[in-house]
Amino acid sequence: MQKAIIFDMDGVICHTNPFHSQAFISFFAKRNIYPTEAEFADHMYGKSNSYIMSHFFGRKITGEELLQLENEKESLFREIYADKVNPITGYMEFLDQIKSNKLLTGVATSAPLANLELIAGKLSLLDKMESVLASEDVSKHKPDPEVYLKSADNLKVSPDNCLVFEDSFSGVSAALNAGMKVVGVLSSHTKEELPPCDLYINDYQNLELETVLNLF
């Protein structure tokens, strides 16, 4: 039975959250809004831009307004991060292990496609992934399972034969809601801050593929 491993991107492939924080700090400061790091941890990491902006503006942000604000903030992020793209320790080596064992892989992120293209381009990931989905590819964001169910469909693998690497509460919830196994990447949150996962890692250093395959 074919198996697949699907990765979220922010906090899973690269530790981007500090740079998203910088972009949001600049974005909100222009509007005299000054979130604390604790507020970012609760209301930014792993959340969609619609949720983040609606929360901090104190009103629903949708439609054309959301598109304009999202483009402004994500452009700031890409400017800040463009020359700092760096995978989490051991990720590229672990991905090589996966591909040498002929397993299917995908990326399923809530980030915009332009962010995915920046990171995937710098790390030469696109030719290693059989499925690549960004925020524009779904109508419902995590914790809704849509992005993971679409990934399974793209990969032609049943959800119970998919394993997801996630770092946020909403992301882990989305994978569990899709009926998939989950490895929690503790780049931004503690075990206690995430729903129960099948395995937890701090990074990919010394992570053996056999350990991961035994989770199926």
C-alpha positions, -999 to +999 in steps of 0.1 A: +000+000+000+015+034-011+022+058+017+028+095+017+044+121+039+030+157+038+047+187+052+033+220+064+058+248+055+061+276+081+076+261+113+080+227+096+103+231+066+117+265+077+114+283+110+098+314+095+077+325+125+102+351+138+103+367+103+065+367+100+065+384+134+088+411+121+066+416+091+034+418+112+051+442+137+059+466+108+025+460+092+005+467+124+028+495+136+017+515+105-018+513+120-008+520+156-014+484+167+013+468+188+007+431+195+028+414+221+048+382+214+023+363+236-005+376+214+013+365+183+018+330+198-019+327+205-033+344+174-007+343+146+014+311+144-004+286+122-034+309+116-047+322+083-042+359+075-080+363+075-081+351+111-050+371+122-061+404+107-097+400+118-085+393+154-061+422+157-083+447+138-113+437+159-136+432+129-141+408+101-116+413+073-127+397+040-128+401+003-108+428-016-097+444+017-082+411+029-064+406-005-049+440-003-038+438+033-025+402+029-005+413-002+011+442+018+020+420+048+033+390+028+053+413+005+070+426+037+077+390+048+093+381+015+115+412+016+127+403+051+131+366+045+143+364+009+180+361+018+175+342+050+158+310+038+172+282+058+156+248+064+151+234+099+182+213+110+183+180+092+152+186+070+169+183+037+187+151+047+155+136+060+137+145+028+165+127+009+159+096+030+122+097+021+127+101-016+154+075-018+128+051-004+103+061-031+077+076-008+053+102-021+057+137-005+037+169-005+036+204+009+003+217+023+006+253+036-018+280+047+007+305+033+003+323-001+017+306-032+043+334-036+058+325-001+058+288-011+075+296-044+101+317-025+110+289+000+106+260-024+126+277-050+155+285-027+156+249-014+148+232-048+118+214-033+093+215-062+108+186-081+108+165-050+071+170-042+042+152-059+017+176-045+021+213-036-009+233-022-010+268-008-037+290+006-051+299-029-058+262-035-085+258-008-117+275+003-114+265+039-083+269+060-068+249+088-081+235+112-105+224+084-090+193+068-095+205+032-058+211+023-048+176+036-077+158+020-069+175-013-032+166-008-042+129-003-064+131-034-035+146-055-012+119-042-038+092-048-032+078-013-060+072+013-058+096+043-051+068+067-019+061+047-007+097+050+015+112+077+017+149+083+044+171+099+028+201+116+038+227+142+006+245+151-026+238+169-047+245+139-024+225+116-023+194+138-061+197+142-065+198+104-043+167+099-062+148+126-095+160+112-084+144+079-078+111+096-040+112+092-011+104+115+008+135+128+043+143+138+044+175+159+074+198+151+081+218+183+096+248+166+070+273+179+049+254+205+053+229+233+037+194+233+012+207+258+001+235+234-007+210+206-033+184+202-019+148+209+005+138+181+019+103+173+055+116+176+072+149+186+105+162+172+125+194+179+141+192+145+150+165+119+185+158+131+190+121+137+154+113+128+153+079+112+128+072+084+121+038+100+109+056+132+084+075+111+073+046+090+065+026+122+038+052+129+016+040+100 
